């Protein structure tokens, strides 16, 4: 479609003879995470998808792509950089005064406080940017209550890969071609998007039926093709004898999870409980160390009872399968040293819940 002078017929005719019509720049949308129309169906499976929808889009040089936030994701057009930025970084200042419910200092006092990487706190959501593959463009984290889309004009031809800094392996592609080259129509783009949604939904239904692992092992999440992630402990319930050691292991490389046991439901903030206070401390830019560090010093196998840390608290700390996270473990184990029913949660995704019954 082109845009020409309109108005007086004679003037328009003369203009058409002597002036070329200016090409109208087009815009395409990319959803950060599944589009709103697909989220209800995915939620019914207990899964989410860490991908861009559509995963690849093609535009003419000079056209724009509107990146629409539909989850906790970033858009990182890296320029000459080849890897995503870390979402969590040491902030330099030491942790002080962190004590358990019995008043004993946690082992991680003196360690560097952790928080969101400062450069990711500079939001470009709601702004317009240009990208040629040289200088990086980053949306930052979608920390606003209702973040608006970031619009990027692509000013150079080429194939540009971009990342989500929050989720390892979440990448997208924008192909930018000359104005003389054809690009998929809006109808073709809708068909591509619908096919991606169908594929991921089928994968989500399949991984929801993943068999439980070997005895005394709990898988935290499951992952399928297309970065489909199941948000569940598998098995959701387990019965073991007193003295049994249970290993919690990551199975979704695109996510960060914890396995955490203690008083209260972290998803219910009223009235506040020990776990809900920790969960709330992971919502800001500086993270509550009780949520991201293991409750017991690395290398020590904790013996958990209802009296541990004064209130039956145990935390694996952040677990991650991202190969770049060399200091973050992929599993954690605890010995259940006392009988009882232990509720297990993920502090990052507090709706994830499992039960360990110890007899």
Beta strands, then each sheet from edge to edge (+ up, - down):
strand 1: 2-3
strand 2: 22-23
strand 3: 27-32
strand 4: 47-49
strand 5: 52-53
strand 6: 56-60
strand 7: 64-69
strand 8: 76-77
strand 9: 88-94
strand 10: 112-116
strand 11: 128-131
strand 12: 137-138
strand 13: 150-154
strand 14: 158-163
strand 15: 171-177
strand 16: 217-224
strand 17: 228-234
strand 18: 237-240
strand 19: 244-250
strand 20: 256-257
strand 21: 260-261
strand 22: 303-304
strand 23: 314-315
strand 24: 319-320
strand 25: 331-336
strand 26: 340-345
strand 27: 353-358
sheet 1: 1+ 2-
sheet 2: 5+ 3- 7- 13+ 11+
sheet 3: 4+ 17- 16+ 19+ 25- 22-
sheet 4: 6+ 15+ 14-
sheet 5: 8+ 12-
sheet 6: 9+ 10-
sheet 7: 18+ 27+ 26- 21+ 23-
sheet 8: 20+ 24-
end
